Amino acid sequence: MAAAAALWRCSGPRARPLAAACSSAAGGAALTLRRQAGGVRNIILNDPGKRNALSLSMLRALKEDLLHDVKSKELRVIVISAEGPVFCSGHDLKELSTQDDVKHHTQVFEVCAEVMTLIQRLPVPVIAKVNGLATAAGCQLVASCDIAVASEKSRFATPGVNIGLFCSTPAVALGRSLPRKVALEMLFTGEPLSAHEALMHGLVSKVVPEDKLEEETMRISQKICESSKSVLALGKATFYRQMAQDLDTAYKITSQVMVDNLTLRDGQEGIEAFIQKRKPVWSHAQDKKK
């Protein structure tokens, strides 16, 4: 991979040319930072002064970082993390005041929904690396990711009810990640879950000491990078598709996908490599075996 691929890149309205954007505070830092190396793209929410709030600008920057060159064979997994003690505090409430009109409010929630659904539609796994507080839409972001690794000090909450704005959109992701009664207690009370409670109920995948967070996230990322991108893309898309179906339909869909998987070049390469007792050589291509 070219050396430039590992350099930091910046997104958002405050972004500047690569050489200056991340090294100078003049004009303000970028809302997100993006770097990529070894198949792993790191996207860092970079507005700690505002608790990494998902302003409209932040959401657009995050969307841009997620979509950037997403079909490249060099991209195998995306990790979302954050600067500062708060992973993400949810929407920027100043944008939701009466100073902005209904059109702007609608746009904020529409773009947020686009980002959350995009994460599950991307052809690569997306991991949330959480080291701190994730509330409201920030909790929604964690729940929307395919995998979430959290430090022991992390906490998760949907406290909108306490300020008169029920977390209805975060409830979409929470209701699909947590048991109903757990999700509703969070939504009705606004009280946070500890990292270990979040693990117990399925909101996160792993909880580790803070000093092991980077190591564990990279271990998972590197393990994902060992597999075929095309096979993972097919599997991820199918997983989310079948989850919305009844049992019989789900098996019908996945049975056909298993057959389709066998026609992929990498599907046959993996089986041949297993039989021949060698490591597979992945093409990462969507084309079929001839």
C-alpha positions as CSV (number, residue, x, y, z in Angstrom):
1,M,0.0,0.0,0.0
2,A,1.3,3.5,-0.8
3,A,2.7,5.4,2.1
4,A,0.1,8.1,1.5
5,A,-2.6,5.6,2.5
6,A,-1.5,5.6,6.1
7,L,-1.5,9.4,6.4
8,W,-4.2,11.2,8.3
9,R,-6.9,12.8,6.2
10,C,-9.5,15.2,7.4
11,S,-13.1,15.7,6.7
12,G,-15.8,18.2,7.5
13,P,-16.3,21.9,6.7
14,R,-13.1,22.8,8.7
15,A,-11.0,20.4,6.7
16,R,-7.9,21.7,5.0
17,P,-5.3,20.3,2.6
18,L,-3.7,17.1,4.0
19,A,-0.3,18.7,4.8
20,A,-1.8,21.4,7.0
21,A,-5.2,20.1,8.2
22,C,-4.0,17.9,11.0
23,S,-0.9,19.7,12.0
24,S,-2.2,23.2,12.5
25,A,-5.0,24.4,14.8
26,A,-5.4,27.6,12.8
27,G,-9.0,27.8,11.6
28,G,-10.0,25.0,13.9
29,A,-9.4,21.2,13.7
30,A,-11.2,18.9,11.4
31,L,-14.4,17.3,12.7
32,T,-13.2,13.8,11.8
33,L,-9.8,12.3,11.1
34,R,-9.3,9.4,8.7
35,R,-6.3,7.2,8.3
36,Q,-5.9,3.8,6.7
37,A,-3.1,1.2,6.8
38,G,-3.0,-2.6,6.5
39,G,-6.6,-2.8,5.3
40,V,-7.9,-1.0,8.4
41,R,-9.5,2.4,8.2
42,N,-9.7,4.4,11.4
43,I,-12.3,7.2,11.6
44,I,-11.9,9.4,14.6
45,L,-14.6,11.8,15.8
46,N,-12.5,14.8,16.5
47,D,-14.7,17.4,18.3
48,P,-14.0,16.7,22.0
49,G,-14.8,20.3,23.0
50,K,-18.4,19.6,22.0
51,R,-18.3,16.0,23.3
52,N,-18.1,14.8,19.7
53,A,-21.8,15.8,19.2
54,L,-23.3,14.5,15.9
55,S,-24.0,17.9,14.4
56,L,-25.1,18.0,10.8
57,S,-21.6,18.8,9.8
58,M,-20.2,15.9,11.8
59,L,-22.7,13.5,10.4
60,R,-21.8,14.6,6.8
61,A,-18.1,14.2,7.6
62,L,-18.6,10.8,9.0
63,K,-20.7,9.7,6.0
64,E,-17.9,11.0,3.7
65,D,-15.3,9.0,5.6
66,L,-17.4,5.8,5.5
67,L,-18.0,6.0,1.8
68,H,-14.5,7.1,0.7
69,D,-13.2,4.5,-1.8
70,V,-15.3,1.9,-0.1
71,K,-15.1,-0.6,-3.0
72,S,-11.3,-0.7,-2.9
73,K,-9.7,-4.1,-2.2
74,E,-7.4,-2.3,0.1
75,L,-10.2,-1.5,2.5
76,R,-11.2,-4.5,4.7
77,V,-12.6,-3.1,8.0
78,I,-13.5,0.3,9.5
79,V,-13.0,1.3,13.1
80,I,-14.8,4.3,14.6
81,S,-13.4,5.9,17.7
82,A,-13.2,9.3,19.3
83,E,-10.9,11.9,20.8
84,G,-11.6,12.9,24.5
85,P,-13.4,11.3,27.4
86,V,-16.8,11.2,25.6
87,F,-17.2,8.9,22.6
88,C,-20.2,10.8,21.4
89,S,-22.9,12.8,23.2
90,G,-25.6,12.5,20.5
91,H,-27.1,15.3,18.5
92,D,-25.9,18.9,19.0
93,L,-28.9,20.3,20.9
94,K,-28.1,23.8,19.8
95,E,-29.1,22.7,16.3
96,L,-32.4,21.4,17.6
97,S,-33.5,24.7,19.3
98,T,-36.2,27.0,17.9
99,Q,-33.4,29.1,16.4
100,D,-33.4,26.6,13.5
101,D,-36.5,25.8,11.5
102,V,-38.3,22.5,11.0
103,K,-36.6,21.9,7.6
104,H,-33.2,22.0,9.4
105,H,-34.4,19.7,12.1
106,T,-35.7,17.2,9.5
107,Q,-32.4,17.3,7.7
108,V,-30.5,16.5,10.8
109,F,-32.5,13.4,11.6
110,E,-32.6,12.3,7.9
111,V,-28.8,12.5,7.5
112,C,-28.4,10.7,10.9
113,A,-30.6,7.8,9.7
114,E,-28.7,7.7,6.4
115,V,-25.4,7.3,8.3
116,M,-26.8,4.6,10.7
117,T,-28.3,2.5,7.9
118,L,-25.2,3.0,5.8
119,I,-23.0,1.4,8.4
120,Q,-24.9,-1.9,8.0
121,R,-25.0,-1.6,4.2
122,L,-21.3,-1.2,3.7
123,P,-19.4,-4.1,2.2
124,V,-16.9,-4.2,5.1
125,P,-17.4,-4.8,8.9
126,V,-17.6,-1.6,11.0
127,I,-16.2,-1.7,14.6
128,A,-17.0,0.9,17.3
129,K,-14.0,1.4,19.6
130,V,-15.6,3.0,22.7
131,N,-13.6,4.6,25.5
132,G,-16.0,6.8,27.4
133,L,-19.6,7.9,27.4
134,A,-21.9,7.2,24.5
135,T,-25.3,8.8,24.8
136,A,-28.5,9.3,22.7
137,A,-27.4,9.2,19.0
138,G,-23.9,8.3,20.2
139,C,-25.4,5.2,21.8
140,Q,-27.3,4.7,18.5
141,L,-24.0,4.8,16.6
142,V,-22.5,2.1,18.8
143,A,-25.6,-0.1,18.4
144,S,-25.5,0.4,14.6
145,C,-22.0,-0.9,14.2
146,D,-21.4,-4.5,13.4
147,I,-19.0,-5.0,16.4
148,A,-18.4,-2.9,19.4
149,V,-15.3,-3.1,21.7
150,A,-15.5,-1.0,24.9
151,S,-13.2,-0.1,27.7
152,E,-14.3,-0.9,31.2
153,K,-14.9,2.8,32.0
154,S,-17.4,3.2,29.1
155,R,-21.1,3.9,29.7
156,F,-24.1,4.0,27.5
157,A,-27.4,5.9,27.9
158,T,-30.4,7.4,26.1
159,P,-31.2,10.4,28.4
160,G,-33.4,12.3,26.0
161,V,-36.5,11.8,28.1
162,N,-34.8,13.9,30.9
163,I,-34.8,17.0,28.6
164,G,-38.1,16.4,27.0
165,L,-36.8,14.8,23.8
166,F,-37.5,11.1,23.8
167,C,-34.7,9.1,22.0
168,S,-37.0,7.7,19.3
169,T,-34.4,7.4,16.6
170,P,-31.8,5.8,18.9
171,A,-34.6,3.4,20.0
172,V,-34.5,1.9,16.5
173,A,-30.9,0.7,16.9
174,L,-31.3,-0.1,20.6
175,G,-34.4,-2.1,20.0
176,R,-32.6,-4.3,17.5
177,S,-29.5,-4.8,19.7
178,L,-31.0,-5.2,23.2
179,P,-33.8,-7.2,24.8
180,R,-37.0,-5.1,24.7
181,K,-37.3,-4.5,28.4
182,V,-33.7,-3.5,28.8
183,A,-34.0,-1.0,25.9
184,L,-37.2,0.4,27.2
185,E,-35.8,0.9,30.7
186,M,-32.9,2.9,29.2
187,L,-35.3,4.9,27.1
188,F,-37.9,5.5,29.9
189,T,-35.4,6.4,32.7
190,G,-32.3,7.8,30.9
191,E,-30.1,5.8,33.3
192,P,-26.8,4.5,31.9
193,L,-25.6,1.0,31.4
194,S,-22.1,0.2,32.6
195,A,-19.7,-1.4,30.1
196,H,-20.3,-4.8,31.7
197,E,-24.0,-4.4,31.6
198,A,-23.9,-3.4,28.0
199,L,-21.8,-6.6,27.3
200,M,-24.3,-8.8,29.3
201,H,-27.2,-7.5,27.3
202,G,-25.5,-7.5,23.8
203,L,-24.9,-3.8,23.1
204,V,-21.2,-4.4,22.9
205,S,-19.1,-7.4,21.8
206,K,-16.1,-7.1,24.2
207,V,-15.2,-5.2,27.3
208,V,-11.5,-4.8,28.1
209,P,-9.3,-2.7,30.3
210,E,-8.6,0.8,28.9
211,D,-5.0,0.0,28.2
212,K,-6.0,-3.1,26.2
213,L,-8.6,-1.4,24.0
214,E,-6.4,-0.6,21.0
215,E,-4.8,-4.0,21.1
216,E,-8.1,-5.9,21.2
217,T,-9.7,-3.8,18.5
218,M,-6.7,-4.3,16.2
219,R,-6.6,-8.0,17.0
220,I,-10.2,-8.3,15.7
221,S,-9.5,-6.0,12.8
222,Q,-6.5,-8.0,11.7
223,K,-8.4,-11.3,12.0
224,I,-11.1,-9.9,9.7
225,C,-8.4,-8.8,7.2
226,E,-7.3,-12.4,6.9
227,S,-10.6,-13.3,5.1
228,S,-11.9,-12.6,1.6
229,K,-13.5,-9.2,1.3
230,S,-16.0,-10.5,-1.3
231,V,-17.1,-13.3,0.9
232,L,-17.4,-11.1,4.0
233,A,-19.4,-8.6,2.0
234,L,-21.8,-11.3,0.8
235,G,-22.1,-12.7,4.4
236,K,-22.7,-9.3,6.0
237,A,-25.4,-8.3,3.5
238,T,-27.1,-11.6,3.9
239,F,-27.0,-11.5,7.7
240,Y,-28.9,-8.3,7.9
241,R,-31.3,-9.2,5.1
242,Q,-32.3,-12.5,6.7
243,M,-32.8,-11.0,10.2
244,A,-35.8,-9.1,8.9
245,Q,-37.5,-12.3,7.6
246,D,-39.5,-15.1,9.2
247,L,-37.6,-18.4,9.8
248,D,-38.6,-20.2,6.6
249,T,-37.9,-17.2,4.4
250,A,-34.6,-16.7,6.1
251,Y,-33.5,-20.2,5.4
252,K,-34.6,-20.0,1.8
253,I,-32.6,-16.8,1.3
254,T,-29.5,-18.1,3.0
255,S,-29.6,-21.5,1.3
256,Q,-29.4,-19.7,-2.1
257,V,-26.7,-17.4,-0.8
258,M,-24.6,-20.5,0.2
259,V,-24.9,-21.7,-3.4
260,D,-24.0,-18.3,-4.7
261,N,-21.0,-18.2,-2.4
262,L,-19.7,-21.4,-3.9
263,T,-19.7,-19.8,-7.3
264,L,-17.4,-17.0,-6.2
265,R,-13.7,-17.3,-7.1
266,D,-12.8,-17.0,-3.4
267,G,-15.4,-19.5,-2.4
268,Q,-13.7,-22.2,-4.4
269,E,-10.2,-21.0,-3.5
270,G,-11.0,-21.4,0.2
271,I,-12.3,-24.9,-0.3
272,E,-9.4,-25.9,-2.5
273,A,-6.9,-24.5,-0.1
274,F,-8.4,-26.4,2.8
275,I,-8.3,-29.7,0.8
276,Q,-4.7,-29.0,-0.3
277,K,-3.7,-28.0,3.3
278,R,-2.4,-24.5,2.3
279,K,-3.3,-20.9,3.0
280,P,-5.9,-19.5,0.6
281,V,-4.8,-16.7,-1.8
282,W,-7.8,-14.4,-1.9
283,S,-8.7,-12.3,-5.0
284,H,-11.2,-10.2,-3.0
285,A,-13.2,-10.0,-6.3
286,Q,-16.9,-10.5,-6.8
287,D,-16.4,-12.4,-10.0
288,K,-17.4,-16.1,-10.2
289,K,-15.1,-19.1,-10.6
290,K,-14.7,-20.1,-14.3
